[in-house]
C-alpha cells in the first residue's frame, strides 16, 4: 500500500500528489518522494537536482520558466512554509492542450505536491508572506537553455490571485515574452 495518492490535473501528465502524514504529539512525519510509488503512478522522472526558493512577500510571482531540449526539466514542487498558487502551462506543440494551463494551491499545511512534466512552463504566486518552495528537477540547470513566458500573457488567461499592479516580479521575469513570441524564438 502506497503512502501517496496521485490525482491527474485537467492537463494530461500534470499530477497533484498527496502523501500520508503520521501525526503525534511531536508533530508529523511524511514521505515526500518514493521512487517506486511514483513509477507505479507513471511518473518516471529521475530527479537529479533539488532547488529551494524563499519569497518574503505575498504576491511574489516566479515564472513562467522552462528549459529547451535537450535540457528540458520535469519538476516536483512542494511548499515548505506558507502557500502558493502553482501553475503549469503546456508548451508541447503537438498536444491537444497546447497553450493551456492548470493550477493548484499548495500549502505547507496540506503537504501536497505538483508534478510538472517536461514540455511545460512552470510558475507560482505566493499567497502569504514568507513562503518557501522546494522542487526536485530531473535535469540540471542549463543557463543557455533557460527560457520563459510572460506570467500575464493575455492569451494564456491564467487566473492569478494577484493583479498586475500588486505582483512582485524580478526584472528578468517582468521582461519575459508572451507565448507566441517565445515559441517563435524557440524555432530559431
Secondary structure, DSSP 8 states (H G I E B T S, - for coil): --SEEEEE-SSTT-EEEEE-EEEETTEEEE-S--HHHHHHTT------EEEEEEESSTTBEEEEEEE-TTS---EEEEEEESEEEEEEEE--TTSTTTT-EEEEEEETTT--EEEE-TTEEEEEEESSSSEEEEEEESS---GGGEEE--TT-TTT----SS-TTT-B--HHHHT---HHHHHHHHH-
